[in-house]
Amino acid sequence: MELFRNMVMALKKLLSWKNRLFRTTALTIATSGMLSISAILFARTVVLQQSTAFVHDDVAELPACKTGLVLGCSKFTPNGRLNLYFKYRIQKAAELYKAGKVKHLIVSGDNHKDTYDEPTDMKNALVELGVPQERIICDFAGFSTLDSVVRADKIFGQKRLIVVSQDFHNKRAVFIGRSKGMELYGLNAKSVYVSYSRMTLLREALARVKTLLDVWVIHRKPRFLGEAIQIG
């Protein structure tokens, strides 16, 4: 009988320990989740407050600048279809140039290997839409939005730019540029329907948190800089 009571007491202690562990784990997870959501909401608010006034859908609403900056993405999706983000950005960049708002276009993207070349794809697509080849400058080290924006200043000497991408992307780029003392404006390419862009929008929410850390805390620099290149 005494053995049985001892077994019951031991079982109660074990269950109590497991309950405490469960409560501690649940509290830790809940706290982490709340902090993550707070960080995402804070980053969103900051980026929007400091960029929205400078980002437009209509070319006519933008001031004239010497140069436009087209932010890169893959020409094709993983299933081999034409990437709508790419298509709409190129169309809007060509519209910007033909409206006379810029004299040159920097196409900035990833070219980390010979078989993947975003800037050349963008340049070729712009030429097909009637933009003169000599007015397009390739930046092959635009590995991130921050890299593209900062390199436009440090490498190409352009502190006043019109950035071309989708609305959510433009706002982050404009925030980065203006935080770095540049005069950036954004021209929004056509949006992509939600079912197509759900994962992209999720990544953007996290990217804004990272951007605040890069700009305010880490003061991250582009992966590559180099010698200055004169435009025009």
N, C-alpha and C positions, 0 to 999 in steps of 0.2 A: 504493500500500500504506500509505504514511504517512497519507494522507487517511482511509483506512478505519479505521486504528487510532485516529485522532483522533475520528472519528465514534462509535466504540464507547465511548471514554472519556467523551465528552460525554453519551452515552446513559446510561451507568452513573451519572454524577453527577446527571443529571436524575432517574433512578429513586430514587437515594439521598435526594435532596431531597424527592421526593414521599412516600417512606416516612416520613421524619422528620415531614413535615407531617401525614401520616395518623395517626402515633402521637400527635403533640401534640393533634390534633383529637379523637381517640378518648379520650385521657386527660382532656381538658377536659370532654367530654360525660359521661364516667363520673363524674368528680368532681362535676359539677353535679347529676347524678342522685342520687348518694349524699347530697349536702348537702340536696337537696329531700326525699328520703325521711326523712332524719334530722329535718328541721324538722317534717314532718308527724307523725312518731311522737312527737317531743317535745311538740308542741302538743296532740296527743291525750292524752298522759299527764297533762299539767298540767291540762287542762280537766276530765278525768275525776276526777282526785284531789281537785280543789277543788269539785266539784259533785255527784258521785254520791250522797252521803249526804243531799242535800236534794231529790232528785228521786224521785217515787213514781208508781206506776200506780194506786193505790187512793186515792180521795178521803178515806177514813177515816184514812189515815196522815198527813194534813196538818193543821197547826194552823189555827185560824180566823184569817183576816185580813180587814181591811176591804175590800180590793180585789183583784180578779184582773186579770191582763193577758193578753189573747188576742193572740198574734202573727199578723200577717197573711200571707196568700198569695192568689193569684188564685182566684176562685171556679170558673173554668173552665180546662181545659187548652187548648193551642193547637188541638187538633182539635175543640173545642167541647163536650167531655164535662165532667161535674161533677168537679172536682178532689177526689180522695179526702183529700188533706191538709186541705183546707178543710172538707169534710164532717165528718171525725173530730174536728177541733179544735172546731168549733161544738158538736157533740154533747157533748164532754167539758166544755166551758165551761158549757153549760146544766146538766149534771150537777153541776158544782161549785157553781153558784148555788143550785140546788134543794136541795142537801145542806145549805145554810145556812153553808157555809164562808166565803163572801164576801157582801157586801151590794151591791157594785158591780162592774161589769166594764168595763175599758178595752179597746176594740178598736182596735188600733194597726196601721196599714198604709200603703200607698202610695196617694196620690191626686194624682199629678203632672200629671194632665190630666182634663178633664171626663168623658171617656169611660172612665176607669179609676179605680175608687173601691173599694178593698178594705174600708175601715172601714164604709162604708154597707152593702155586701153582707153583712158579718159581723153588723152590727146587725140588719138585716132577717131574717137567718136565725135569729138568737137569739130575736127576737120571735116568729117562727113556732113555735119550740120552747117558748114560754111564759115567757120572761124578760121582765119588765116593761120597756117602752121607757125609762122614766125612770131605770132602774138601769144603763143602758148609756151610756158616754161614748165618743165617737169621737175618736181621735187621728189626724189626717190627715197627719201628718208623720213617720210611722214608716217611713222609707225604708230602714232597716236594723235588725238586731236591737239593735245598740248604741243607735241613735237611740230605738227604742221603750222600752228599759229606762231609759236616762238621762232621757228626757223624762217618764217616769212619776214620777220623783223631782223633777226640776227644774221641770216645768210643773204636774204634778198633785199634787205634795206627798206622794207615796206611797213611803216608804222600806221598807215591809214589804208584800210582794206574793206572790201565787201566779201563776206564769206557766203558760199553757196552750199547748202545742204538742206535736210528736212528741218522743220521748226524746232523740234526737241534738241537736235544736234547743234543747230545754230546758236541756241541760247547758251549752251555750255561753252561753245567756242568763243562767243562774244564775251562771256564772263571771264574766261581765261585771258583773252587779249586785253580787255580793259583793266583787269587786275594787274597786268604787266605794263600798264602805261601806254597801250596802243589805242588807236581810234578805230574800233571795229564796228561794222554794221553787218546784219544778216539778211540774206534774201532767201526766202523759203521755197524750196522745191515742193512739188506736189506731194501730199501725204500718201502713205500706203495704207490700205485697209487693215483694220485691227487684227483680223485673223491671220494676216500675213506677217504682221509686225509685233505680235504679242511678246515674243522672246527679246526682240530688240528693245522694246520699251522697258522691259524688266531690267535688262543690262544697263540701260540708260539711267535708271533710278540709282543703281549701285555706282555707276560711273560718276555721277554727280557728287556722291560722298567721297569717292577717291579724288576727284578734282579739288575739292576743298582741302583735303589733306595735302595734295601735291602743291597747291598754290599758297596755302596759309601756314602749313606746318613743315613739310619736307623741303619746300622750295625746289622741287624737282626740275632738272634741266633736260633738254632733248637728249636722246640717246647719242646722236651724232650732230656735231656742228661742222666747222670747217672753214674754208676760205669764202670770203664774200663774193657774191655773184651779182653783177649790175644788171638791172632790168631797163631796157630802153636806152 
